[in-house]
């Protein structure tokens, strides 16, 4: 039996506002505080290039609850369109 596992990567932007390595957060919507996520790394990199902060990097390390809220918001927005 052949087993195929498909995994979809989801990306977020990790942002630092100071030089401290412990002082970071995931880039969020300022209105509802939902973490912005992208299914394409290139789109996340495009947004990251527009940020003015101490440091930023693309990450796939997104807490499950944050990913669930982001997915829920995207699905809700898609239905409203």
mmCIF file of the N, C-alpha and C atoms, coordinates in Angstrom:
data_MODEL
# 
_entry.id   MODEL 
# 
loop_
_atom_site.group_PDB 
_atom_site.id 
_atom_site.type_symbol 
_atom_site.label_atom_id 
_atom_site.label_alt_id 
_atom_site.label_comp_id 
_atom_site.label_asym_id 
_atom_site.label_entity_id 
_atom_site.label_seq_id 
_atom_site.pdbx_PDB_ins_code 
_atom_site.Cartn_x 
_atom_site.Cartn_y 
_atom_site.Cartn_z 
_atom_site.occupancy 
_atom_site.B_iso_or_equiv 
_atom_site.pdbx_formal_charge 
_atom_site.auth_seq_id 
_atom_site.auth_comp_id 
_atom_site.auth_asym_id 
_atom_site.auth_atom_id 
_atom_site.pdbx_PDB_model_num 
ATOM 1   N N  . UNK A 1 1  ? 0.843   -1.171 0.000  1.00 0.00 ? 1  UNK A N  1 
ATOM 2   C CA . UNK A 1 1  ? 0.000   0.000  0.000  1.00 0.00 ? 1  UNK A CA 1 
ATOM 3   C C  . UNK A 1 1  ? 0.892   1.239  0.000  1.00 0.00 ? 1  UNK A C  1 
ATOM 4   N N  . UNK A 1 2  ? 0.551   2.198  -0.831 1.00 0.00 ? 2  UNK A N  1 
ATOM 5   C CA . UNK A 1 2  ? 1.293   3.445  -0.948 1.00 0.00 ? 2  UNK A CA 1 
ATOM 6   C C  . UNK A 1 2  ? 0.571   4.521  -0.141 1.00 0.00 ? 2  UNK A C  1 
ATOM 7   N N  . UNK A 1 3  ? 1.300   5.154  0.749  1.00 0.00 ? 3  UNK A N  1 
ATOM 8   C CA . UNK A 1 3  ? 0.724   6.224  1.554  1.00 0.00 ? 3  UNK A CA 1 
ATOM 9   C C  . UNK A 1 3  ? 1.342   7.542  1.124  1.00 0.00 ? 3  UNK A C  1 
ATOM 10  N N  . UNK A 1 4  ? 0.505   8.489  0.783  1.00 0.00 ? 4  UNK A N  1 
ATOM 11  C CA . UNK A 1 4  ? 0.961   9.815  0.380  1.00 0.00 ? 4  UNK A CA 1 
ATOM 12  C C  . UNK A 1 4  ? 0.494   10.804 1.424  1.00 0.00 ? 4  UNK A C  1 
ATOM 13  N N  . UNK A 1 5  ? 1.428   11.560 1.926  1.00 0.00 ? 5  UNK A N  1 
ATOM 14  C CA . UNK A 1 5  ? 1.083   12.566 2.931  1.00 0.00 ? 5  UNK A CA 1 
ATOM 15  C C  . UNK A 1 5  ? 1.296   13.945 2.330  1.00 0.00 ? 5  UNK A C  1 
ATOM 16  N N  . UNK A 1 6  ? 0.237   14.715 2.292  1.00 0.00 ? 6  UNK A N  1 
ATOM 17  C CA . UNK A 1 6  ? 0.325   16.077 1.788  1.00 0.00 ? 6  UNK A CA 1 
ATOM 18  C C  . UNK A 1 6  ? 0.376   17.028 2.967  1.00 0.00 ? 6  UNK A C  1 
ATOM 19  N N  . UNK A 1 7  ? 1.326   17.902 2.940  1.00 0.00 ? 7  UNK A N  1 
ATOM 20  C CA . UNK A 1 7  ? 1.383   18.897 4.003  1.00 0.00 ? 7  UNK A CA 1 
ATOM 21  C C  . UNK A 1 7  ? 1.425   20.276 3.373  1.00 0.00 ? 7  UNK A C  1 
ATOM 22  N N  . UNK A 1 8  ? 0.592   21.118 3.871  1.00 0.00 ? 8  UNK A N  1 
ATOM 23  C CA . UNK A 1 8  ? 0.520   22.478 3.364  1.00 0.00 ? 8  UNK A CA 1 
ATOM 24  C C  . UNK A 1 8  ? 1.221   23.389 4.365  1.00 0.00 ? 8  UNK A C  1 
ATOM 25  N N  . UNK A 1 9  ? 2.186   24.117 3.892  1.00 0.00 ? 9  UNK A N  1 
ATOM 26  C CA . UNK A 1 9  ? 2.893   25.040 4.765  1.00 0.00 ? 9  UNK A CA 1 
ATOM 27  C C  . UNK A 1 9  ? 2.120   26.343 4.884  1.00 0.00 ? 9  UNK A C  1 
ATOM 28  N N  . UNK A 1 10 ? 2.146   26.890 6.063  1.00 0.00 ? 10 UNK A N  1 
ATOM 29  C CA . UNK A 1 10 ? 1.535   28.181 6.331  1.00 0.00 ? 10 UNK A CA 1 
ATOM 30  C C  . UNK A 1 10 ? 2.613   29.045 6.967  1.00 0.00 ? 10 UNK A C  1 
ATOM 31  N N  . UNK A 1 11 ? 2.684   30.281 6.528  1.00 0.00 ? 11 UNK A N  1 
ATOM 32  C CA . UNK A 1 11 ? 3.748   31.179 6.979  1.00 0.00 ? 11 UNK A CA 1 
ATOM 33  C C  . UNK A 1 11 ? 3.177   32.383 7.708  1.00 0.00 ? 11 UNK A C  1 
ATOM 34  N N  . UNK A 1 12 ? 3.939   32.868 8.671  1.00 0.00 ? 12 UNK A N  1 
ATOM 35  C CA . UNK A 1 12 ? 3.620   34.096 9.395  1.00 0.00 ? 12 UNK A CA 1 
ATOM 36  C C  . UNK A 1 12 ? 4.910   34.907 9.481  1.00 0.00 ? 12 UNK A C  1 
ATOM 37  N N  . UNK A 1 13 ? 4.783   36.120 9.954  1.00 0.00 ? 13 UNK A N  1 
ATOM 38  C CA . UNK A 1 13 ? 5.956   36.984 10.103 1.00 0.00 ? 13 UNK A CA 1 
ATOM 39  C C  . UNK A 1 13 ? 6.210   37.224 11.583 1.00 0.00 ? 13 UNK A C  1 
ATOM 40  N N  . UNK A 1 14 ? 7.415   36.891 12.001 1.00 0.00 ? 14 UNK A N  1 
ATOM 41  C CA . UNK A 1 14 ? 7.859   37.111 13.375 1.00 0.00 ? 14 UNK A CA 1 
ATOM 42  C C  . UNK A 1 14 ? 8.557   38.471 13.399 1.00 0.00 ? 14 UNK A C  1 
ATOM 43  N N  . UNK A 1 15 ? 8.132   39.363 14.304 1.00 0.00 ? 15 UNK A N  1 
ATOM 44  C CA . UNK A 1 15 ? 8.606   40.750 14.319 1.00 0.00 ? 15 UNK A CA 1 
ATOM 45  C C  . UNK A 1 15 ? 9.240   41.084 15.667 1.00 0.00 ? 15 UNK A C  1 
ATOM 46  N N  . UNK A 1 16 ? 10.386  41.757 15.617 1.00 0.00 ? 16 UNK A N  1 
ATOM 47  C CA . UNK A 1 16 ? 11.056  42.264 16.812 1.00 0.00 ? 16 UNK A CA 1 
ATOM 48  C C  . UNK A 1 16 ? 11.022  43.789 16.764 1.00 0.00 ? 16 UNK A C  1 
ATOM 49  N N  . UNK A 1 17 ? 10.669  44.405 17.882 1.00 0.00 ? 17 UNK A N  1 
ATOM 50  C CA . UNK A 1 17 ? 10.675  45.870 17.955 1.00 0.00 ? 17 UNK A CA 1 
ATOM 51  C C  . UNK A 1 17 ? 11.895  46.405 18.688 1.00 0.00 ? 17 UNK A C  1 
ATOM 52  N N  . UNK A 1 18 ? 12.680  45.502 19.274 1.00 0.00 ? 18 UNK A N  1 
ATOM 53  C CA . UNK A 1 18 ? 13.905  45.902 19.959 1.00 0.00 ? 18 UNK A CA 1 
ATOM 54  C C  . UNK A 1 18 ? 14.994  44.887 19.624 1.00 0.00 ? 18 UNK A C  1 
ATOM 55  N N  . UNK A 1 19 ? 16.170  45.089 20.179 1.00 0.00 ? 19 UNK A N  1 
ATOM 56  C CA . UNK A 1 19 ? 17.286  44.188 19.908 1.00 0.00 ? 19 UNK A CA 1 
ATOM 57  C C  . UNK A 1 19 ? 17.221  42.907 20.730 1.00 0.00 ? 19 UNK A C  1 
ATOM 58  N N  . UNK A 1 20 ? 16.342  42.859 21.709 1.00 0.00 ? 20 UNK A N  1 
ATOM 59  C CA . UNK A 1 20 ? 16.219  41.677 22.553 1.00 0.00 ? 20 UNK A CA 1 
ATOM 60  C C  . UNK A 1 20 ? 15.612  40.520 21.760 1.00 0.00 ? 20 UNK A C  1 
ATOM 61  N N  . UNK A 1 21 ? 16.273  39.363 21.787 1.00 0.00 ? 21 UNK A N  1 
ATOM 62  C CA . UNK A 1 21 ? 15.779  38.180 21.075 1.00 0.00 ? 21 UNK A CA 1 
ATOM 63  C C  . UNK A 1 21 ? 14.460  37.664 21.658 1.00 0.00 ? 21 UNK A C  1 
ATOM 64  N N  . UNK A 1 22 ? 14.152  38.031 22.891 1.00 0.00 ? 22 UNK A N  1 
ATOM 65  C CA . UNK A 1 22 ? 12.924  37.569 23.546 1.00 0.00 ? 22 UNK A CA 1 
ATOM 66  C C  . UNK A 1 22 ? 11.737  38.491 23.278 1.00 0.00 ? 22 UNK A C  1 
ATOM 67  N N  . UNK A 1 23 ? 11.983  39.640 22.691 1.00 0.00 ? 23 UNK A N  1 
ATOM 68  C CA . UNK A 1 23 ? 10.959  40.670 22.494 1.00 0.00 ? 23 UNK A CA 1 
ATOM 69  C C  . UNK A 1 23 ? 10.377  40.594 21.080 1.00 0.00 ? 23 UNK A C  1 
ATOM 70  N N  . UNK A 1 24 ? 9.613   39.542 20.784 1.00 0.00 ? 24 UNK A N  1 
ATOM 71  C CA . UNK A 1 24 ? 9.042   39.368 19.456 1.00 0.00 ? 24 UNK A CA 1 
ATOM 72  C C  . UNK A 1 24 ? 7.557   39.032 19.552 1.00 0.00 ? 24 UNK A C  1 
ATOM 73  N N  . UNK A 1 25 ? 6.875   39.181 18.420 1.00 0.00 ? 25 UNK A N  1 
ATOM 74  C CA . UNK A 1 25 ? 5.469   38.797 18.317 1.00 0.00 ? 25 UNK A CA 1 
ATOM 75  C C  . UNK A 1 25 ? 5.191   38.422 16.862 1.00 0.00 ? 25 UNK A C  1 
ATOM 76  N N  . UNK A 1 26 ? 4.080   37.745 16.631 1.00 0.00 ? 26 UNK A N  1 
ATOM 77  C CA . UNK A 1 26 ? 3.667   37.447 15.260 1.00 0.00 ? 26 UNK A CA 1 
ATOM 78  C C  . UNK A 1 26 ? 2.856   38.622 14.738 1.00 0.00 ? 26 UNK A C  1 
ATOM 79  N N  . UNK A 1 27 ? 3.120   39.015 13.504 1.00 0.00 ? 27 UNK A N  1 
ATOM 80  C CA . UNK A 1 27 ? 2.453   40.142 12.863 1.00 0.00 ? 27 UNK A CA 1 
ATOM 81  C C  . UNK A 1 27 ? 0.947   39.919 12.848 1.00 0.00 ? 27 UNK A C  1 
ATOM 82  N N  . UNK A 1 28 ? 0.190   40.876 13.396 1.00 0.00 ? 28 UNK A N  1 
ATOM 83  C CA . UNK A 1 28 ? -1.254  40.722 13.593 1.00 0.00 ? 28 UNK A CA 1 
ATOM 84  C C  . UNK A 1 28 ? -2.042  41.884 12.992 1.00 0.00 ? 28 UNK A C  1 
ATOM 85  N N  . UNK A 1 29 ? -3.317  41.645 12.788 1.00 0.00 ? 29 UNK A N  1 
ATOM 86  C CA . UNK A 1 29 ? -4.252  42.685 12.379 1.00 0.00 ? 29 UNK A CA 1 
ATOM 87  C C  . UNK A 1 29 ? -4.477  43.598 13.581 1.00 0.00 ? 29 UNK A C  1 
ATOM 88  N N  . UNK A 1 30 ? -4.388  44.891 13.392 1.00 0.00 ? 30 UNK A N  1 
ATOM 89  C CA . UNK A 1 30 ? -4.525  45.816 14.514 1.00 0.00 ? 30 UNK A CA 1 
ATOM 90  C C  . UNK A 1 30 ? -5.963  45.967 15.007 1.00 0.00 ? 30 UNK A C  1 
ATOM 91  N N  . UNK A 1 31 ? -6.935  45.566 14.200 1.00 0.00 ? 31 UNK A N  1 
ATOM 92  C CA . UNK A 1 31 ? -8.331  45.691 14.606 1.00 0.00 ? 31 UNK A CA 1 
ATOM 93  C C  . UNK A 1 31 ? -8.811  44.512 15.453 1.00 0.00 ? 31 UNK A C  1 
ATOM 94  N N  . UNK A 1 32 ? -8.469  43.289 15.051 1.00 0.00 ? 32 UNK A N  1 
ATOM 95  C CA . UNK A 1 32 ? -8.970  42.112 15.772 1.00 0.00 ? 32 UNK A CA 1 
ATOM 96  C C  . UNK A 1 32 ? -7.854  41.235 16.353 1.00 0.00 ? 32 UNK A C  1 
ATOM 97  N N  . UNK A 1 33 ? -6.609  41.626 16.138 1.00 0.00 ? 33 UNK A N  1 
ATOM 98  C CA . UNK A 1 33 ? -5.432  40.943 16.687 1.00 0.00 ? 33 UNK A CA 1 
ATOM 99  C C  . UNK A 1 33 ? -5.250  39.510 16.195 1.00 0.00 ? 33 UNK A C  1 
ATOM 100 N N  . UNK A 1 34 ? -5.832  39.195 15.040 1.00 0.00 ? 34 UNK A N  1 
ATOM 101 C CA . UNK A 1 34 ? -5.652  37.879 14.432 1.00 0.00 ? 34 UNK A CA 1 
ATOM 102 C C  . UNK A 1 34 ? -4.322  37.886 13.678 1.00 0.00 ? 34 UNK A C  1 
ATOM 103 N N  . UNK A 1 35 ? -3.541  36.831 13.841 1.00 0.00 ? 35 UNK A N  1 
ATOM 104 C CA . UNK A 1 35 ? -2.239  36.717 13.178 1.00 0.00 ? 35 UNK A CA 1 
ATOM 105 C C  . UNK A 1 35 ? -2.444  36.621 11.666 1.00 0.00 ? 35 UNK A C  1 
ATOM 106 N N  . UNK A 1 36 ? -1.673  37.407 10.921 1.00 0.00 ? 36 UNK A N  1 
ATOM 107 C CA . UNK A 1 36 ? -1.693  37.319 9.456  1.00 0.00 ? 36 UNK A CA 1 
ATOM 108 C C  . UNK A 1 36 ? -0.923  36.072 9.052  1.00 0.00 ? 36 UNK A C  1 
ATOM 109 N N  . UNK A 1 37 ? -1.500  35.271 8.168  1.00 0.00 ? 37 UNK A N  1 
ATOM 110 C CA . UNK A 1 37 ? -0.827  34.079 7.652  1.00 0.00 ? 37 UNK A CA 1 
ATOM 111 C C  . UNK A 1 37 ? -0.945  34.042 6.139  1.00 0.00 ? 37 UNK A C  1 
ATOM 112 N N  . UNK A 1 38 ? 0.009   33.351 5.517  1.00 0.00 ? 38 UNK A N  1 
ATOM 113 C CA . UNK A 1 38 ? 0.042   33.219 4.070  1.00 0.00 ? 38 UNK A CA 1 
ATOM 114 C C  . UNK A 1 38 ? 0.341   31.779 3.708  1.00 0.00 ? 38 UNK A C  1 
ATOM 115 N N  . UNK A 1 39 ? -0.239  31.309 2.625  1.00 0.00 ? 39 UNK A N  1 
ATOM 116 C CA . UNK A 1 39 ? 0.032   29.956 2.147  1.00 0.00 ? 39 UNK A CA 1 
ATOM 117 C C  . UNK A 1 39 ? 1.233   29.949 1.202  1.00 0.00 ? 39 UNK A C  1 
ATOM 118 N N  . UNK A 1 40 ? 1.620   31.116 0.734  1.00 0.00 ? 40 UNK A N  1 
ATOM 119 C CA . UNK A 1 40 ? 2.792   31.224 -0.148 1.00 0.00 ? 40 UNK A CA 1 
ATOM 120 C C  . UNK A 1 40 ? 3.871   32.065 0.530  1.00 0.00 ? 40 UNK A C  1 
ATOM 121 N N  . UNK A 1 41 ? 5.038   31.494 0.646  1.00 0.00 ? 41 UNK A N  1 
ATOM 122 C CA . UNK A 1 41 ? 6.162   32.172 1.297  1.00 0.00 ? 41 UNK A CA 1 
ATOM 123 C C  . UNK A 1 41 ? 6.477   33.511 0.611  1.00 0.00 ? 41 UNK A C  1 
ATOM 124 N N  . UNK A 1 42 ? 6.363   33.545 -0.709 1.00 0.00 ? 42 UNK A N  1 
ATOM 125 C CA . UNK A 1 42 ? 6.674   34.756 -1.468 1.00 0.00 ? 42 UNK A CA 1 
ATOM 126 C C  . UNK A 1 42 ? 5.789   35.931 -1.042 1.00 0.00 ? 42 UNK A C  1 
ATOM 127 N N  . UNK A 1 43 ? 4.503   35.656 -0.779 1.00 0.00 ? 43 UNK A N  1 
ATOM 128 C CA . UNK A 1 43 ? 3.590   36.726 -0.350 1.00 0.00 ? 43 UNK A CA 1 
ATOM 129 C C  . UNK A 1 43 ? 3.984   37.236 1.033  1.00 0.00 ? 43 UNK A C  1 
ATOM 130 N N  . UNK A 1 44 ? 4.359   36.333 1.926  1.00 0.00 ? 44 UNK A N  1 
ATOM 131 C CA . UNK A 1 44 ? 4.796   36.742 3.263  1.00 0.00 ? 44 UNK A CA 1 
ATOM 132 C C  . UNK A 1 44 ? 6.071   37.582 3.164  1.00 0.00 ? 44 UNK A C  1 
ATOM 133 N N  . UNK A 1 45 ? 6.988   37.194 2.291  1.00 0.00 ? 45 UNK A N  1 
ATOM 134 C CA . UNK A 1 45 ? 8.221   37.954 2.105  1.00 0.00 ? 45 UNK A CA 1 
ATOM 135 C C  . UNK A 1 45 ? 7.944   39.336 1.533  1.00 0.00 ? 45 UNK A C  1 
ATOM 136 N N  . UNK A 1 46 ? 6.955   39.420 0.650  1.00 0.00 ? 46 UNK A N  1 
ATOM 137 C CA . UNK A 1 46 ? 6.569   40.704 0.047  1.00 0.00 ? 46 UNK A CA 1 
ATOM 138 C C  . UNK A 1 46 ? 6.065   41.662 1.134  1.00 0.00 ? 46 UNK A C  1 
ATOM 139 N N  . UNK A 1 47 ? 5.205   41.168 2.016  1.00 0.00 ? 47 UNK A N  1 
ATOM 140 C CA . UNK A 1 47 ? 4.687   41.995 3.112  1.00 0.00 ? 47 UNK A CA 1 
ATOM 141 C C  . UNK A 1 47 ? 5.812   42.346 4.076  1.00 0.00 ? 47 UNK A C  1 
ATOM 142 N N  . UNK A 1 48 ? 6.652   41.373 4.400  1.00 0.00 ? 48 UNK A N  1 
ATOM 143 C CA . UNK A 1 48 ? 7.750   41.614 5.342  1.00 0.00 ? 48 UNK A CA 1 
ATOM 144 C C  . UNK A 1 48 ? 8.677   42.723 4.844  1.00 0.00 ? 48 UNK A C  1 
ATOM 145 N N  . UNK A 1 49 ? 8.881   42.793 3.544  1.00 0.00 ? 49 UNK A N  1 
ATOM 146 C CA . UNK A 1 49 ? 9.776   43.819 2.985  1.00 0.00 ? 49 UNK A CA 1 
ATOM 147 C C  . UNK A 1 49 ? 9.225   45.231 3.190  1.00 0.00 ? 49 UNK A C  1 
ATOM 148 N N  . UNK A 1 50 ? 7.926   45.361 3.443  1.00 0.00 ? 50 UNK A N  1 
ATOM 149 C CA . UNK A 1 50 ? 7.303   46.669 3.656  1.00 0.00 ? 50 UNK A CA 1 
ATOM 150 C C  . UNK A 1 50 ? 7.352   47.129 5.111  1.00 0.00 ? 50 UNK A C  1 
ATOM 151 N N  . UNK A 1 51 ? 7.694   46.216 6.027  1.00 0.00 ? 51 UNK A N  1 
ATOM 152 C CA . UNK A 1 51 ? 7.698   46.545 7.448  1.00 0.00 ? 51 UNK A CA 1 
ATOM 153 C C  . UNK A 1 51 ? 8.930   47.351 7.841  1.00 0.00 ? 51 UNK A C  1 
ATOM 154 N N  . UNK A 1 52 ? 8.733   48.257 8.784  1.00 0.00 ? 52 UNK A N  1 
ATOM 155 C CA . UNK A 1 52 ? 9.859   48.986 9.358  1.00 0.00 ? 52 UNK A CA 1 
ATOM 156 C C  . UNK A 1 52 ? 9.946   48.583 10.826 1.00 0.00 ? 52 UNK A C  1 
ATOM 157 N N  . UNK A 1 53 ? 10.857  47.693 11.109 1.00 0.00 ? 53 UNK A N  1 
ATOM 158 C CA . UNK A 1 53 ? 11.025  47.188 12.472 1.00 0.00 ? 53 UNK A CA 1 
ATOM 159 C C  . UNK A 1 53 ? 12.485  46.815 12.672 1.00 0.00 ? 53 UNK A C  1 
ATOM 160 N N  . UNK A 1 54 ? 12.838  46.501 13.906 1.00 0.00 ? 54 UNK A N  1 
ATOM 161 C CA . UNK A 1 54 ? 14.211  46.138 14.242 1.00 0.00 ? 54 UNK A CA 1 
ATOM 162 C C  . UNK A 1 54 ? 14.660  44.899 13.450 1.00 0.00 ? 54 UNK A C  1 
ATOM 163 N N  . UNK A 1 55 ? 13.792  43.895 13.411 1.00 0.00 ? 55 UNK A N  1 
ATOM 164 C CA . UNK A 1 55 ? 14.115  42.630 12.742 1.00 0.00 ? 55 UNK A CA 1 
ATOM 165 C C  . UNK A 1 55 ? 12.808  41.914 12.434 1.00 0.00 ? 55 UNK A C  1 
ATOM 166 N N  . UNK A 1 56 ? 12.791  41.155 11.343 1.00 0.00 ? 56 UNK A N  1 
ATOM 167 C CA . UNK A 1 56 ? 11.620  40.345 10.994 1.00 0.00 ? 56 UNK A CA 1 
ATOM 168 C C  . UNK A 1 56 ? 12.099  39.104 10.259 1.00 0.00 ? 56 UNK A C  1 
ATOM 169 N N  . UNK A 1 57 ? 11.347  38.013 10.410 1.00 0.00 ? 57 UNK A N  1 
ATOM 170 C CA . UNK A 1 57 ? 11.671  36.791 9.684  1.00 0.00 ? 57 UNK A CA 1 
ATOM 171 C C  . UNK A 1 57 ? 10.396  35.992 9.431  1.00 0.00 ? 57 UNK A C  1 
ATOM 172 N N  . UNK A 1 58 ? 10.428  35.172 8.399  1.00 0.00 ? 58 UNK A N  1 
ATOM 173 C CA . UNK A 1 58 ? 9.311   34.299 8.071  1.00 0.00 ? 58 UNK A CA 1 
ATOM 174 C C  . UNK A 1 58 ? 9.397   33.067 8.971  1.00 0.00 ? 58 UNK A C  1 
ATOM 175 N N  . UNK A 1 59 ? 8.254   32.641 9.487  1.00 0.00 ? 59 UNK A N  1 
ATOM 176 C CA . UNK A 1 59 ? 8.229   31.463 10.341 1.00 0.00 ? 59 UNK A CA 1 
ATOM 177 C C  . UNK A 1 59 ? 7.051   30.560 9.984  1.00 0.00 ? 59 UNK A C  1 
ATOM 178 N N  . UNK A 1 60 ? 7.245   29.275 10.216 1.00 0.00 ? 60 UNK A N  1 
ATOM 179 C CA . UNK A 1 60 ? 6.154   28.307 10.103 1.00 0.00 ? 60 UNK A CA 1 
ATOM 180 C C  . UNK A 1 60 ? 5.711   27.875 11.496 1.00 0.00 ? 60 UNK A C  1 
ATOM 181 N N  . UNK A 1 61 ? 6.367   28.391 12.516 1.00 0.00 ? 61 UNK A N  1 
ATOM 182 C CA . UNK A 1 61 ? 6.074   28.044 13.907 1.00 0.00 ? 61 UNK A CA 1 
ATOM 183 C C  . UNK A 1 61 ? 4.944   28.943 14.420 1.00 0.00 ? 61 UNK A C  1 
ATOM 184 N N  . UNK A 1 62 ? 3.719   28.516 14.137 1.00 0.00 ? 62 UNK A N  1 
ATOM 185 C CA . UNK A 1 62 ? 2.533   29.290 14.495 1.00 0.00 ? 62 UNK A CA 1 
ATOM 186 C C  . UNK A 1 62 ? 1.716   28.469 15.486 1.00 0.00 ? 62 UNK A C  1 
ATOM 187 N N  . UNK A 1 63 ? 1.402   29.025 16.654 1.00 0.00 ? 63 UNK A N  1 
ATOM 188 C CA . UNK A 1 63 ? 0.584   28.271 17.611 1.00 0.00 ? 63 UNK A CA 1 
ATOM 189 C C  . UNK A 1 63 ? -0.749  27.844 16.985 1.00 0.00 ? 63 UNK A C  1 
ATOM 190 N N  . UNK A 1 64 ? -1.201  26.655 17.352 1.00 0.00 ? 64 UNK A N  1 
ATOM 191 C CA . UNK A 1 64 ? -2.426  26.092 16.767 1.00 0.00 ? 64 UNK A CA 1 
ATOM 192 C C  . UNK A 1 64 ? -3.622  27.018 16.930 1.00 0.00 ? 64 UNK A C  1 
ATOM 193 N N  . UNK A 1 65 ? -3.753  27.647 18.083 1.00 0.00 ? 65 UNK A N  1 
ATOM 194 C CA . UNK A 1 65 ? -4.899  28.534 18.309 1.00 0.00 ? 65 UNK A CA 1 
ATOM 195 C C  . UNK A 1 65 ? -4.835  29.763 17.400 1.00 0.00 ? 65 UNK A C  1 
ATOM 196 N N  . UNK A 1 66 ? -3.645  30.307 17.182 1.00 0.00 ? 66 UNK A N  1 
ATOM 197 C CA . UNK A 1 66 ? -3.489  31.464 16.294 1.00 0.00 ? 66 UNK A CA 1 
ATOM 198 C C  . UNK A 1 66 ? -3.776  31.069 14.852 1.00 0.00 ? 66 UNK A C  1 
ATOM 199 N N  . UNK A 1 67 ? -3.318  29.890 14.462 1.00 0.00 ? 67 UNK A N  1 
ATOM 200 C CA . UNK A 1 67 ? -3.571  29.405 13.105 1.00 0.00 ? 67 UNK A CA 1 
ATOM 201 C C  . UNK A 1 67 ? -5.059  29.157 12.880 1.00 0.00 ? 67 UNK A C  1 
ATOM 202 N N  . UNK A 1 68 ? -5.737  28.619 13.885 1.00 0.00 ? 68 UNK A N  1 
ATOM 203 C CA . UNK A 1 68 ? -7.178  28.370 13.779 1.00 0.00 ? 68 UNK A CA 1 
ATOM 204 C C  . UNK A 1 68 ? -7.946  29.685 13.615 1.00 0.00 ? 68 UNK A C  1 
ATOM 205 N N  . UNK A 1 69 ? -7.595  30.697 14.400 1.00 0.00 ? 69 UNK A N  1 
ATOM 206 C CA . UNK A 1 69 ? -8.269  31.998 14.291 1.00 0.00 ? 69 UNK A CA 1 
ATOM 207 C C  . UNK A 1 69 ? -8.025  32.638 12.932 1.00 0.00 ? 69 UNK A C  1 
ATOM 208 N N  . UNK A 1 70 ? -6.802  32.524 12.428 1.00 0.00 ? 70 UNK A N  1 
ATOM 209 C CA . UNK A 1 70 ? -6.467  33.092 11.126 1.00 0.00 ? 70 UNK A CA 1 
ATOM 210 C C  . UNK A 1 70 ? -7.246  32.393 10.019 1.00 0.00 ? 70 UNK A C  1 
ATOM 211 N N  . UNK A 1 71 ? -7.304  31.075 10.077 1.00 0.00 ? 71 UNK A N  1 
ATOM 212 C CA . UNK A 1 71 ? -8.040  30.294 9.073  1.00 0.00 ? 71 UNK A CA 1 
ATOM 213 C C  . UNK A 1 71 ? -9.529  30.616 9.119  1.00 0.00 ? 71 UNK A C  1 
ATOM 214 N N  . UNK A 1 72 ? -10.064 30.718 10.324 1.00 0.00 ? 72 UNK A N  1 
ATOM 215 C CA . UNK A 1 72 ? -11.483 31.055 10.493 1.00 0.00 ? 72 UNK A CA 1 
ATOM 216 C C  . UNK A 1 72 ? -11.795 32.428 9.897  1.00 0.00 ? 72 UNK A C  1 
ATOM 217 N N  . UNK A 1 73 ? -10.919 33.390 10.139 1.00 0.00 ? 73 UNK A N  1 
ATOM 218 C CA . UNK A 1 73 ? -11.126 34.739 9.607  1.00 0.00 ? 73 UNK A CA 1 
ATOM 219 C C  . UNK A 1 73 ? -11.070 34.731 8.078  1.00 0.00 ? 73 UNK A C  1 
ATOM 220 N N  . UNK A 1 74 ? -10.124 33.994 7.509  1.00 0.00 ? 74 UNK A N  1 
ATOM 221 C CA . UNK A 1 74 ? -10.017 33.929 6.044  1.00 0.00 ? 74 UNK A CA 1 
ATOM 222 C C  . UNK A 1 74 ? -11.251 33.283 5.433  1.00 0.00 ? 74 UNK A C  1 
ATOM 223 N N  . UNK A 1 75 ? -11.751 32.210 6.050  1.00 0.00 ? 75 UNK A N  1 
ATOM 224 C CA . UNK A 1 75 ? -12.949 31.545 5.532  1.00 0.00 ? 75 UNK A CA 1 
ATOM 225 C C  . UNK A 1 75 ? -14.164 32.454 5.634  1.00 0.00 ? 75 UNK A C  1 
ATOM 226 N N  . UNK A 1 76 ? -14.287 33.171 6.726  1.00 0.00 ? 76 UNK A N  1 
ATOM 227 C CA . UNK A 1 76 ? -15.406 34.096 6.923  1.00 0.00 ? 76 UNK A CA 1 
ATOM 228 C C  . UNK A 1 76 ? -15.349 35.223 5.893  1.00 0.00 ? 76 UNK A C  1 
ATOM 229 N N  . UNK A 1 77 ? -14.160 35.755 5.660  1.00 0.00 ? 77 UNK A N  1 
ATOM 230 C CA . UNK A 1 77 ? -13.978 36.828 4.679  1.00 0.00 ? 77 UNK A CA 1 
ATOM 231 C C  . UNK A 1 77 ? -14.311 36.339 3.275  1.00 0.00 ? 77 UNK A C  1 
ATOM 232 N N  . UNK A 1 78 ? -13.904 35.106 2.971  1.00 0.00 ? 78 UNK A N  1 
ATOM 233 C CA . UNK A 1 78 ? -14.177 34.533 1.659  1.00 0.00 ? 78 UNK A CA 1 
ATOM 234 C C  . UNK A 1 78 ? -15.683 34.366 1.419  1.00 0.00 ? 78 UNK A C  1 
ATOM 235 N N  . UNK A 1 79 ? -16.403 33.958 2.456  1.00 0.00 ? 79 UNK A N  1 
ATOM 236 C CA . UNK A 1 79 ? -17.856 33.777 2.345  1.00 0.00 ? 79 UNK A CA 1 
ATOM 237 C C  . UNK A 1 79 ? -18.574 35.112 2.160  1.00 0.00 ? 79 UNK A C  1 
ATOM 238 N N  . UNK A 1 80 ? -18.046 36.173 2.761  1.00 0.00 ? 80 UNK A N  1 
ATOM 239 C CA . UNK A 1 80 ? -18.664 37.487 2.658  1.00 0.00 ? 80 UNK A CA 1 
ATOM 240 C C  . UNK A 1 80 ? -18.422 38.139 1.299  1.00 0.00 ? 80 UNK A C  1 
ATOM 241 N N  . UNK A 1 81 ? -17.427 37.672 0.586  1.00 0.00 ? 81 UNK A N  1 
ATOM 242 C CA . UNK A 1 81 ? -17.089 38.258 -0.719 1.00 0.00 ? 81 UNK A CA 1 
ATOM 243 C C  . UNK A 1 81 ? -18.008 37.804 -1.815 1.00 0.00 ? 81 UNK A C  1 
# 
